[in-house]
Amino acid sequence: MNKKEEAVRFELRTSLDEEGQIHCAAAHRIAERLGVQPLDVGKQANKLGIRISRCQLGLFGYSPKKGIPGYRVVKKLDNPPEAASTSVREAAENGQIPCLTLWRLAAKHGLAKRNLGNIAETLGLRITPCQLGCF
C-alpha cells in the first residue's frame, strides 16, 4: 500500500458518522484534500468495509435509523426547471448520465446537486457511473 492509500484510509476511519459510514460529501472532501480521485476514496472505503451514505444526488444512504437499509430521497418533480432539464436531457446518452455530469450541470445552473438528481429521475435517466464507484 502506498502513502496516498494509507492517508485515504486514515481519513476515512476518522471521518465516519455515528453509524460507521462515510457521507458522500465527506468522501469527496477527502479526495480533494489529499489530491486523489473520488474513485480512489471509494475503492479504499470498499476495501475497509465502510459504506458510503447520503449521496449528494439523493440516490442512496438516507436511513432514518441504525440498521435500516438506506433509502433514496430523490423524487420526480412536477415542474422541473426547464433550462436545467434541457441540459440534462442533452447530456444523457442511451438513457444514462454520469454523476459528474450532473454535478457540473448543477454548478452551471446554480442548483443544488440533489435538484439535478431529481431532474434525472423525472426524465427517467439512470445515473451511472458514480464518482465514488458506488454504482
C-alpha positions, -999 to 999 in steps of 0.1 A, spaced: 0 0 0 14 34 -9 14 66 12 -17 81 -6 -37 49 1 -27 50 37 -36 86 40 -70 79 24 -77 50 48 -67 72 78 -90 100 67 -119 75 61 -115 59 95 -115 94 112 -145 108 92 -171 81 100 -206 92 111 -223 78 142 -233 47 122 -198 40 110 -205 52 75 -189 80 54 -211 106 38 -206 112 0 -197 148 7 -171 138 33 -156 112 9 -153 140 -18 -137 163 7 -111 136 15 -103 132 -22 -99 170 -27 -78 174 5 -55 146 -5 -54 153 -42 -67 119 -52 -97 109 -74 -130 103 -57 -130 68 -71 -97 61 -52 -115 71 -19 -145 49 -29 -122 19 -35 -104 23 -2 -138 26 16 -149 -6 0 -117 -24 10 -122 -13 46 -159 -23 45 -170 13 50 -204 21 35 -209 54 17 -241 72 26 -261 103 19 -255 105 -18 -255 142 -28 -278 134 -57 -303 117 -33 -299 82 -47 -290 62 -16 -280 62 21 -307 82 38 -315 57 66 -336 72 94 -323 46 120 -293 24 125 -297 -10 110 -324 0 84 -311 -2 48 -306 33 33 -333 46 10 -335 72 -17 -347 107 -13 -346 115 -50 -381 122 -64 -398 131 -96 -407 168 -100 -439 182 -113 -423 212 -128 -385 208 -132 -365 239 -142 -367 240 -180 -331 251 -187 -315 225 -164 -339 198 -177 -328 206 -212 -292 204 -203 -296 171 -186 -316 157 -215 -289 168 -239 -261 154 -218 -277 120 -214 -267 90 -237 -287 58 -240 -309 67 -210 -279 73 -187 -260 102 -173 -228 103 -152 -229 116 -117 -201 140 -125 -220 155 -154 -250 162 -131 -226 179 -106 -212 201 -134 -247 210 -146 -258 218 -110 -229 243 -108 -237 257 -143 -274 263 -134 -268 274 -98 -288 245 -84 -282 220 -56 -269 187 -67 -300 169 -53 -321 191 -77 -302 176 -106 -308 141 -92 -345 149 -91 -344 161 -127 -327 130 -139 -353 109 -120 -381 130 -136 -366 123 -171 -363 86 -163 -325 86 -166 -302 61 -149 -273 79 -132 -241 60 -138 -212 59 -131 -209 72 -96 -177 92 -89 -170 71 -58 -178 38 -76 -210 30 -57 -229 23 -90 
